[in-house]
Amino acid sequence: MNIPVWVNGELLDPAQATVSVFDHGLMVGDGVFETIKIVNGRSFALTRHLDRLTLSAQRMDLPDPDVEAIADGIAKLLDAAPAWELGRIRVTYTSGPGPLGSDRGDQGTTSVVIVDEQKPFPATADVAVVPWPRNERGALAGVKSTSYGDNAKALLHAKRRGGGEAIFGNLAGDLCEGTGSNIFVVRDGRLLTPTLGSGCLAGVTRALVVEWCGAEEVDVPLQALYDAEEAFLTSTTRDVQPIRRVDDTVLPAAPGPITAKAMRVFAERSAADLDP
């Protein structure tokens, strides 16, 4: 089945869809994006994701994206796609074509929406802590930017060591996030997740777990991940995924009781409301 893509308001055959080779999303990573889960042919938490797309654009001093047009594009693509049990929507928004270099152009922004099926993640995750810290004071800290080179390098580092996700600390020596996930740990029976001040992304799934499961947002030393009673990852397409192993350290349980409860609560609440 040939599912179209949406580019700047037009539905196009993927083989015919193009953006300029001068687009700064390609040239210098000057853009933002969102990944939105598809559940049985319908989007999940669309409002939160489009709100974050706007916030990311604002933090990069980009014009506000036309989220109504993007939402319409998403709806049209979902109508054209199979009702996948699990899928993903990728929304990319860039500063558009520009000159060679970092200066932005004046030809207008680029918006692209693509939908595809998503394979389920494994029941548990093995993770590797990478040696390159996040800069929690950087201009792009917490922004879902298309500048993902550090994440690509970190994930390759983790996979070469048998991991499925890479974990970053930050310059302060605290736990931060994964390449495409947030992280939670259980210490002394308390469910904790790094604060947004750690430099981590304000994940949609992270926020829902905090709201629904009563997690505490605190600064967590990186070493605490190795000593955790339980730990798990959250992301749009993995929901709540228990961590089995951190580098060479196998955690006591995956899932432990607190993680199992978070998995159950998230599954129940998300099934009851597709746009929480």
N, C-alpha and C positions, 0 to 999 in steps of 0.2 A: 504494500500500500504506500503510495507516494503522498506523504503529508506535506502540505506547503509550509513555508516559513513566512514570517511577517517582518517586513523591512520598511520603516518609515511610512507606515500606513497601508502598504500594499501586501497582498498575499501573492507569493511567488513560488514557483517550482524551485526546490533547493538547488538544482543544477543551474538554474538561471539567476539565482540571487547573488548579488555582488555588493560590495562596499568599496569605496575608493582605496587604492593602495596608499594614498596620502592620509587616510583616516588616522587620527592620533590615538585611537584605541589600539591600533596595530603598531603605529610608529613608536609611541612612547608610553603606552599603557595608561593613557589619559581618559579614564572612563570608570564606570561603576557597573555593578551587575547584581542580580538576584537569582537564586535558584528556589523554585516553588514546587512543592510536592503535588503530584496528581494522585488522587485516591479514587479508584473506580470511575475514572473519566472526569473527575471534578477537582478543582484547585483547593488547596488547604491553606488557610491563614493568608489569603490574598491581600486583604487590607493591610495587615501588619507588614507584609513584604513590600508592597508599593509605598507605604509610608517610609520604610527604611531606605528604599531606593531614592526617594526624594531627599531624605536626610543625608545620605552619602553624597548625592550630587551637590547639595548645599555646602557640605564640608569641603568639597573640592572646588567650590566657587564655579560650578557649572549651572546653567539655567535649570530651573525646575523641569523635570520630565513631564510630558503630557500623560499622566497616569490613567486618565479616562480613555485615551486612545489606546494605550498599552493594554488595559483591561479588556477593551473591545477586541483587540488583536488576539489576546489569550483565549477569549470566548470562542472566536472563530476557529482558531486552531484546534481547540478541544472538540468542537463540533465535527471537525474533519478527521480527527484521530480516533482510533479504537478506544473503547472504555477500559484502558489498562487498569489492572488491579493496583499497580504502582508505576508511576511515571514521574518525569520532571519537566518543569518549564524553566527555560533559561532566558532571562531578560538582560540584554546588554545595552548600555546607554553611554555613548562617548561624546567627546567634544566635537567630533566630526572632522572633516578634512582640514589640514593645516600645513604650514610650511615645514621644511626640514629643520628640525630643532624643537625646542620646547615651547616656543610661542604658539598660542592658539590661533586658529584661523577664524574667518567670519562667514563661513558658508553654511553654518547651522549644524546642529547636533545629528547624531545617528542613533536610531533605536532599532533593535532587532529582537524578535521573539522566536524561539525554537522550542518544540516539544518533542519528547522521546520517551520510550519505555525505560524504566529503571529496574535493574536487578537488585533483589534484596541484599542487604549487607549480611555478613556472617553473624552467627548468634553471639559471638564474643569477639573482642578485638585484642590483638597484640600490638603494643605501641613502642616506639623508640623515641627517646628524648634526644633532640638534636643539639649540636654545640653552638648554634647561632641564636642569640637572644632576640626577642622582639624589642623594639624601641618604643616603650610606652609613652614617650614624650614626642614621638615623630609626628609629622604633619598628617600622615595617613593612618595613625593608630586608631583602630576601631572602625575604619572605613572599609566597606566591601568594594575595594578597587580592583580594576582589571590588571593592575600591576602585581602579578602573582608569581613572578620568577622565583622569589625566595621560597614560596610554598612548593613549587614544582621540584626545586632542588632538595628541599627538606623531605618531601614524600619519597623521592627516589632514595635518599639516604636511609629512610626507615625501611623501605622495601628490600633494600640490599641486606638488611639485618633481620629479615623475617617479619617485619611489622606491617600492619595495614594502615597505620596512621602515624604521623610524626607529631611530637609534642614540643612546644616552645616554652622556655622560661622567658623572663624579661630581664632588663638591665639591673633591676633591683634584686634579682635572684629568686623571684617568686614565680609560681606556676602561672601560665598565661592561657594557652589554647592549643588546638591542633591546627593543621593546615586548612581543614574544612569542617571544623567541629569545635564545640566548647567542651569543657571537662569539669566533672564533679568528683569530689572525693568524700569518703566517710571517715571521720576521725572522732574517736570517743563517742561514737553513736550519732554524731552530728553530720548532716548533709551540707557540704560546703562547695562553693564555686568561686573562682576568682572574681574580684570586682571589675567593673568596666575600666577603672583606673589602671588596671594591670596592662592595658593595651589590647585586650581581647575584643573580638567582635561582639556586638550586642545581638547575639543569636536569637532568632524567633523561638526556636525550640527551647533554648536556654531560659528565656523569659517565661515561657509557659510552665516549665518545670519548677522555676522559682515560685511562681504564683500558685501552682496546683499542688506542689509537694512541700512547700515551706522551707526550701533551701535557703541557707544564709550566704550572703555575698561578703566575703572577707578576703584579705590578702593571705595567700597560702604559700608557704615556702616550697620551692621546687622539690626539695628532699621529701616532703610530706607525701608525694605521689608514690614513692617507693615503700613508704611505711603505712600506706592507707589500708584500712580494714576492707574497704570496697572502693571501686572507682568506676565511672562510666563516661562515655562520650554522648553528646547530643548534637544532632544536626537535622536539617530539613528532611533528608532522605533516609537517615538511619534512625530517627526518633531517639530512643534511649538504648544504647548499646553497651553492655558490661565490658569492662577491661579485664582480661585474663592475666596478661603479662606486661610488665614495664621493663624494657631492656631484658635483663636476665632474671628479674625478680617476678616470681609468680605470686599474685595476690591471693589472700586467704580464700576468697569465694568470688565466683563470677557466674551468675549474679548472687550477691549476698542479699539478706532480707530487705534492706533499705532500697537497694537497686531494684529488686523484684517488685517492691511496692511502687516505686516511681514508674517502672515499665507498665504496670497494671493501671495506675491512675492516668498516665498519659494516654494509653490506648483507649480507655473508657471515655475520658473527657474529649479527646480529639474526634472520636467517632460520633459523639453527641453534638458537636458544633464544628462545622467545617470552616468557619471564619471567626474564631474566638478573639 
